[in-house]
């Protein structure tokens, strides 16, 4: 079984997708043993204040 080299520019793109990501995911799609798509999904989380749960506030 031979090892395939991953294009260095793709590795850089994957690493850039991870930069600054606090919550979320990076999906790497592969077809025919080649990376065809890199998708970054970022979630933003906000603290829930207890006072905002009270009725009439």
Residue pairs with C-beta under 8 A, 6 or more apart in sequence:
4 33
6 35
7 35
10 35
10 38
13 38
14 26
14 28
14 38
17 26
17 38
17 40
18 26
21 40
21 42
22 42
22 45
23 42
23 43
23 44
23 45
24 40
24 41
24 42
24 43
25 40
25 41
26 38
26 39
26 40
26 41
27 37
27 38
27 39
27 40
27 41
28 35
28 37
28 38
28 39
29 35
29 36
29 37
29 38
29 39
30 36
51 57
